[in-house]
Amino acid sequence: MAGIRLYNGKTRAKEDFTPLDAANVRMYVCGPTVYDRAHIGNARPVVVFDVLFRLLRHVYGEGHVTYVRNFTDVDDKINAKAAATGRPIRAITDETIAWYHADMDALGALRPTHEPRATEYIGQMIAMIAGLIASGHAYAAEGHVLFDVRSYPDYGRLSGRSIDDMIAGARVEVAPYKRDPMDFVLWKPSDAATPGWDSPWGYGRPGWHIECSAMSDALLGASFDIHGGGIDLQFPHHENEVAQSACAHPGQGFAQVWMHNEMLQVEGKKMSKSLGNFFTVRDLLDQGVPGEVIRLVYLGTHYSKPMDWTAEKAAQAEATLRDWYLHLHQHGFSADMVRVLKEAGQWKADDEFIGVLSNDLNTSGAIARLHVLAKNRTAATLAPFAFGLELLGFVNDWSMLAELAHIGVSQSGHHEPWVESVVAGLLFERQEARASRNFAVADRIRDVLTEAGVQVTDVGGVASWQPGPNFDPAKLEALK
């Protein structure tokens, strides 16, 4: 079995990954607050931990990995949007979750095993809060419940901060009901216009941090293997999760490995609406940037390094993927081909590819290895390359390979979908003409395609096409 090594933010060292239970490897990743579209920075952890999910399933078996990513559907930002629009909160959160699924699906991300909504676990949150009060780690005050950070000596260890340094170096809200400026809210009161639930401390709603502690405990247990998320969540969110969970379940350890992806920039600058470089995933998709291209740009940088989204990187990624897909298509790859390779025992991973990827999720190194594997020229020798593309999430459905081989055509050529069907129809007629030895018709079709700037490649009796430098869909207009 291939060994996985991961950088553990908890110990600040790269370690051999040893799951608590190899029959049920468990991972929790903090998900979105669902009030608006996910921007391209929000999508980076989705893609990063999707690759880790895939690698864990490859090593331990698909049925032996449990992946949880939550939806925060109770939050003041959601309340504010409901008040501003007059729409019900549930309508806003349902719509936003549907948007999120559509956008992340377009990036090739697999759905997690569980996607809990915070509002479905209020009972578990109340029970955990009550337990923290009973054990002396939290206290009720003026309708609030607060966690007593001084009661947990290891507070600040995950983020490498001390409580006193944090107080001295930051502006911390000092509410009159707090015993210590760093104490954080577990429960807060709600008025009649704000969503709330009955609790021993009055009508109210949970603080943000308690959600993930309660949901991970309910779905993964008091101890599990990996907790992931963006580096922006390390403090205070993840620090507070550790404190709550460690005090709620003494000696259990909570997450064994902590992983954080770094932030995303756009063209070398921090993404900001004021700079005009703020993009949602849907913005890019609607501009014609394929999800696979977005994914390759993300994975071209190691998750622990800041990532810069640039138009140049997107263009390079598009060209790379088009070449890879076309190469496989020209060598007969399809859903049937993959099935045959599996039945023949030839659908296998490349050991070096897996080894590189298993070294702290080195996706850029794994992509470099794919470039080497792509040089092969037979179906059998290309199988490890195709396997790697699938493992990294660049192909989730091999029946779509022919369509993927034309990736980016609509973006660069700005032509309508009818172009695809016209060219496909001409290629079919050309194939039929050649099969019946009617070469005059076949040559005439070839001339029409050449005049329109369509480049045709014939390999093994299979014709594929891509737009050439002089591609002109207007010359196909009369053939619609």
C-alpha positions in Angstrom: 0.0 0.0 0.0 1.4 3.4 -1.0 2.3 5.6 2.0 1.0 9.1 2.3 2.9 11.9 4.0 1.2 15.1 5.0 2.3 18.3 6.6 0.5 18.5 9.9 -0.2 22.0 11.0 -0.8 20.7 14.5 2.9 19.5 14.9 4.4 21.8 12.2 6.1 18.8 10.6 5.6 16.5 7.6 4.5 13.1 8.9 3.6 9.6 7.7 -0.2 9.5 7.6 -1.6 6.7 9.7 -5.3 6.7 10.0 -7.0 5.9 13.3 -9.0 3.2 11.5 -7.9 2.2 8.0 -11.3 0.8 7.3 -12.9 4.2 7.9 -10.6 7.1 7.1 -12.3 10.3 8.2 -11.9 13.9 7.0 -13.7 17.1 7.8 -13.4 20.3 5.8 -15.1 23.6 6.6 -17.6 24.5 4.0 -19.3 27.8 2.9 -21.7 30.2 4.5 -24.5 30.1 2.1 -25.7 33.6 1.3 -24.0 34.3 -2.1 -22.0 32.8 -5.0 -18.7 31.2 -4.2 -15.8 33.3 -5.4 -12.7 31.7 -6.9 -10.9 31.8 -3.5 -13.7 29.8 -1.9 -13.2 27.1 -4.5 -9.5 26.5 -3.9 -10.0 24.3 -0.7 -12.8 22.5 -2.5 -10.4 21.4 -5.3 -7.5 20.8 -2.9 -9.4 18.5 -0.5 -11.2 16.8 -3.4 -7.9 15.6 -4.6 -7.0 14.4 -1.1 -10.4 12.6 -0.9 -9.6 10.9 -4.2 -6.1 9.9 -3.1 -7.4 8.5 0.2 -10.0 6.5 -1.7 -7.3 5.2 -4.1 -5.1 4.0 -1.2 -7.7 2.8 1.3 -10.6 1.9 -1.0 -13.7 4.0 -2.0 -15.9 2.5 0.7 -13.4 3.2 3.4 -13.2 7.0 3.4 -15.8 9.4 5.0 -15.6 13.0 3.9 -17.7 15.7 5.6 -18.0 19.3 4.4 -20.7 21.5 6.1 -23.0 24.2 5.0 -23.3 27.2 7.5 -27.0 28.1 7.0 -27.4 30.2 10.2 -25.4 33.4 10.1 -25.8 37.1 10.5 -24.9 37.7 6.8 -27.7 35.4 5.8 -30.1 37.3 8.1 -29.0 40.6 6.6 -29.6 39.4 3.1 -33.1 38.1 4.0 -33.9 41.5 5.6 -32.6 43.4 2.5 -34.4 41.3 0.0 -37.6 40.3 1.9 -37.0 36.7 0.9 -37.3 33.8 3.4 -34.0 32.6 4.8 -34.6 29.0 3.7 -35.2 30.1 0.1 -31.9 32.0 0.1 -29.9 29.1 1.6 -31.5 26.5 -0.6 -30.8 28.6 -3.7 -27.2 29.2 -2.7 -26.5 25.6 -1.9 -27.9 24.7 -5.4 -25.5 27.3 -6.9 -22.6 25.9 -4.9 -23.3 22.4 -6.1 -23.5 23.4 -9.7 -20.3 25.4 -9.6 -18.3 22.9 -7.7 -19.6 20.1 -9.9 -18.3 22.1 -12.9 -14.9 22.1 -11.3 -14.9 18.3 -11.2 -15.3 18.0 -7.5 -16.9 14.9 -6.1 -19.7 15.4 -3.6 -18.6 14.7 0.0 -20.0 11.7 1.8 -22.0 14.0 4.1 -23.0 17.7 3.6 -24.6 18.6 6.9 -26.5 21.9 7.3 -25.9 23.7 10.6 -29.6 24.1 11.3 -30.0 20.3 11.3 -27.6 20.0 14.3 -28.9 22.6 16.7 -29.7 20.0 19.3 -26.2 18.6 19.2 -24.8 22.1 19.6 -27.0 22.8 22.6 -25.9 19.5 24.2 -22.2 20.2 23.7 -22.6 23.7 25.1 -24.4 22.4 28.1 -21.6 19.9 28.7 -19.0 22.7 28.4 -20.8 24.7 31.1 -21.1 21.6 33.4 -17.3 21.0 33.1 -16.4 24.6 33.9 -15.2 25.5 30.4 -18.1 27.9 29.5 -20.4 30.2 31.3 -23.8 31.8 30.7 -24.2 35.6 30.9 -27.0 37.9 29.8 -28.5 35.4 27.4 -25.1 34.5 26.0 -22.9 31.5 26.6 -19.2 32.1 26.2 -16.2 29.7 26.2 -13.7 30.5 28.9 -10.3 30.4 27.0 -8.3 30.5 30.2 -9.8 27.2 31.1 -8.0 25.5 28.2 -4.2 25.8 28.6 -3.4 24.9 25.0 -5.5 27.7 23.5 -3.4 29.3 20.7 -1.2 26.2 20.1 -2.6 25.5 16.6 -2.1 29.0 15.4 1.1 29.5 17.4 -0.2 32.4 19.5 -0.5 33.0 23.2 -3.6 34.5 24.7 -1.8 37.5 26.1 -0.1 38.3 22.8 -3.4 38.0 21.0 -5.0 40.5 23.4 -2.0 42.9 23.1 -1.8 42.7 19.3 -5.4 42.9 18.3 -8.6 44.9 18.9 -10.8 42.5 20.7 -14.4 43.2 21.5 -14.7 43.6 25.3 -18.4 43.0 26.0 -19.5 43.7 29.6 -20.7 40.1 30.0 -17.2 38.6 29.1 -14.9 37.5 31.8 -11.9 37.8 29.5 -11.6 39.7 26.2 -10.7 36.5 24.3 -13.7 34.5 25.4 -15.8 33.7 22.4 -19.5 33.2 21.9 -21.1 29.7 21.9 -24.7 30.9 22.0 -26.3 34.3 21.6 -29.8 35.7 22.0 -32.2 36.2 19.1 -35.0 38.8 18.8 -38.3 38.2 17.2 -37.0 39.1 13.8 -34.0 36.8 13.9 -33.9 33.0 13.5 -33.6 31.2 16.9 -34.2 28.1 18.9 -35.3 27.5 22.4 -32.4 26.6 24.8 -31.6 26.5 28.5 -30.2 30.0 28.1 -33.2 31.5 26.3 -34.3 31.9 22.7 -31.2 32.3 20.5 -28.9 30.8 18.0 -25.4 29.3 18.0 -22.1 31.1 17.5 -20.2 30.2 14.4 -17.4 28.0 15.9 -19.6 25.5 17.8 -21.2 24.4 14.5 -18.3 22.5 13.2 -17.4 20.9 16.5 -20.9 19.5 16.9 -21.2 18.3 13.3 -17.8 16.6 13.2 -18.5 14.9 16.5 -21.9 13.7 15.3 -20.7 12.4 11.9 -17.0 11.4 12.5 -16.7 11.0 16.2 -14.7 12.7 18.9 -11.5 11.7 17.2 -10.9 11.6 13.4 -8.1 11.8 11.0 -7.9 15.1 9.0 -9.4 18.5 9.4 -8.9 20.9 6.5 -9.7 24.4 5.3 -8.3 27.7 4.2 -5.4 29.3 6.2 -7.8 32.2 6.9 -9.8 29.9 9.1 -6.8 28.8 11.3 -7.5 31.6 13.7 -9.9 32.1 15.2 -12.3 29.4 13.8 -10.1 26.3 13.9 -8.4 27.4 17.1 -11.8 27.7 18.7 -12.9 24.4 17.3 -10.0 22.7 18.9 -10.6 24.3 22.3 -14.4 23.4 22.3 -13.9 19.9 21.1 -10.9 19.0 23.3 -12.8 20.3 26.4 -16.0 18.5 25.4 -14.2 15.2 24.9 -11.0 15.2 27.2 -8.3 12.9 25.9 -9.9 12.2 22.6 -7.6 14.3 20.4 -10.2 15.8 18.0 -8.4 16.0 14.5 -5.1 14.2 14.3 -3.9 16.1 11.2 -4.6 19.8 10.4 -4.2 21.0 6.8 -4.6 24.5 5.5 -4.5 25.8 1.9 -3.0 29.2 1.3 -4.8 32.2 -0.1 -5.5 33.1 -3.8 -4.5 36.3 -5.6 -5.6 37.6 -9.1 -2.9 38.8 -11.4 -0.5 39.3 -8.5 -2.9 41.3 -6.3 -5.3 40.5 -3.5 -8.7 39.8 -4.9 -11.0 42.8 -4.1 -14.1 44.2 -5.6 -12.6 47.7 -5.3 -9.7 46.6 -7.6 -12.1 45.1 -10.1 -10.4 41.7 -9.9 -13.1 39.9 -7.9 -14.6 36.8 -9.7 -17.0 34.2 -8.6 -16.6 30.7 -10.1 -19.8 31.3 -12.0 -18.3 34.5 -13.5 -15.5 32.5 -15.0 -17.7 29.7 -16.2 -20.1 32.1 -17.9 -17.1 33.8 -19.6 -16.3 30.4 -21.2 -13.5 29.3 -19.0 -14.1 25.5 -18.6 -14.2 24.0 -15.1 -11.3 21.7 -15.9 -9.2 24.7 -16.8 -9.9 26.4 -13.5 -9.0 23.1 -11.7 -5.7 22.7 -13.5 -4.7 26.3 -12.7 -5.5 25.6 -9.0 -3.5 22.3 -8.9 -0.5 23.8 -10.7 0.5 25.4 -7.4 1.1 23.4 -4.2 -1.8 23.9 -1.7 0.5 25.3 1.0 1.7 28.2 -1.3 -0.2 31.4 -2.3 -1.8 30.9 -5.7 -2.0 33.5 -8.4 -4.9 33.3 -10.9 -3.8 34.8 -14.2 -5.3 34.9 -17.7 -1.9 33.5 -19.0 -2.1 30.5 -16.7 -5.7 29.9 -17.7 -4.7 30.0 -21.4 -1.8 27.6 -20.8 -4.0 25.2 -18.8 -6.6 25.2 -21.6 -4.0 24.4 -24.2 -2.5 21.6 -22.1 -5.9 20.0 -21.4 -6.9 20.2 -25.1 -3.7 18.5 -26.1 -4.1 15.8 -23.5 -7.8 15.1 -24.2 -7.2 15.1 -28.0 -4.2 12.7 -27.6 -6.4 10.2 -25.7 -9.3 10.6 -28.1 -7.0 10.0 -31.1 -5.8 6.8 -29.5 -9.3 5.4 -29.1 -10.0 6.2 -25.5 -13.7 6.1 -24.5 -15.9 4.7 -21.7 -15.7 1.3 -23.5 -11.9 1.5 -23.9 -11.6 2.1 -20.1 -13.9 -0.8 -19.4 -11.8 -3.1 -21.6 -8.6 -1.9 -19.9 -10.1 -2.6 -16.5 -11.2 -6.1 -17.5 -7.7 -6.8 -18.8 -6.1 -5.6 -15.6 -4.3 -2.8 -17.4 -6.1 0.1 -15.7 -3.4 0.9 -13.2 -1.7 3.9 -11.7 1.8 4.9 -12.4 3.8 4.3 -9.2 5.9 7.4 -9.6 2.8 9.6 -10.1 1.2 8.2 -7.0 4.4 8.6 -5.0 4.7 12.2 -6.0 1.1 13.0 -5.2 1.3 11.1 -1.9 4.2 13.4 -0.8 2.0 16.1 0.9 -0.4 16.3 -2.0 2.2 17.5 -4.5 -0.2 18.2 -7.3 2.2 20.3 -9.4 4.7 17.4 -9.3 2.0 14.9 -10.3 1.0 17.1 -13.2 4.7 17.2 -14.3 4.6 13.4 -14.3 1.5 13.4 -16.4 3.4 15.3 -19.1 5.9 12.5 -19.2 3.2 9.8 -19.3 1.4 11.6 -22.1 4.2 10.8 -24.5 3.1 7.2 -24.8 1.4 6.2 -28.0 -0.7 3.0 -27.4 -3.8 2.5 -25.4 -2.1 0.1 -23.0 0.8 2.4 -22.3 -1.4 5.4 -22.0 -3.6 3.8 -19.4 -1.5 5.1 -16.4 -1.7 8.6 -17.9 -5.5 8.3 -18.3 -5.7 6.9 -14.8 -3.8 9.9 -13.4 -6.1 12.3 -15.2 -9.1 10.6 -13.6 -7.5 10.6 -10.1 -6.8 14.3 -10.3 -10.4 14.9 -11.4 -9.8 16.1 -14.9 -12.1 13.3 -16.3 -15.0 12.1 -14.3 -16.9 10.6 -17.3 -15.0 8.9 -20.1 -18.0 9.0 -22.4 -17.5 12.8 -22.5 -13.9 12.6 -23.8 -14.8 13.6 -27.4 -16.4 16.7 -26.0 -13.5 17.4 -23.7 -11.1 17.1 -26.6 -12.6 20.3 -28.0 -12.3 22.1 -24.7 -12.1 25.9 -25.0 -13.2 26.0 -28.6 -16.4 27.9 -27.8 -14.4 30.4 -25.7 -11.7 31.1 -28.4 -14.0 30.9 -31.4 -17.1 32.4 -29.9 -19.2 30.1 -32.1 -22.7 28.6 -31.5 -23.3 25.0 -30.4 -24.5 24.2 -34.0 -20.9 24.3 -35.2 -20.1 21.2 -33.2 -23.0 19.3 -34.8 -22.2 20.5 -38.3 -18.5 19.5 -38.1 -19.4 16.2 -36.5 -22.0 15.5 -39.3 -19.4 16.3 -42.0 -16.9 14.0 -40.4 -19.4 11.2 -40.3 -20.3 11.8 -44.0 -16.6 11.8 -44.9 -16.1 8.6 -43.0 -19.0 6.9 -44.7 -17.8 8.1 -48.1 -14.3 6.8 -47.5 -15.7 3.5 -46.3 -17.7 3.1 -49.6 -14.6 4.3 -51.5 -16.4 7.4 -52.8 -13.3 9.5 -52.6 -14.7 12.4 -54.6 -17.3 13.1 -51.9 -14.7 12.5 -49.1 -12.3 15.0 -50.8 -15.1 17.6 -51.2 -16.0 17.4 -47.5 -12.3 17.7 -46.7 -12.0 20.8 -48.8 -15.1 22.4 -47.1 -13.5 21.8 -43.7 -10.1 23.0 -44.7 -11.7 26.2 -46.2 -13.4 26.8 -42.8 -10.1 26.4 -41.0 -11.0 23.1 -39.4 -8.0 20.9 -38.7 -8.9 17.1 -39.0 -6.7 14.4 -37.5 -7.2 10.7 -38.5 -5.7 8.1 -36.1 -6.7 4.4 -36.2 -9.8 5.1 -38.3 -11.1 7.7 -35.8 -11.3 11.4 -37.0 -11.1 14.2 -34.5 -11.0 18.0 -35.1 -9.9 21.3 -33.6 -10.1 24.9 -34.8 -7.0 26.0 -36.7 -5.5 29.5 -36.7 -7.8 30.5 -39.6 -11.0 28.9 -38.2 -14.1 30.7 -39.6 -17.4 29.2 -38.5 -19.2 31.6 -40.9 -18.1 29.4 -43.7 -20.1 26.5 -42.2 -23.2 28.7 -41.8 -24.8 27.5 -45.0 -24.5 23.9 -44.0 -26.6 24.2 -40.8 
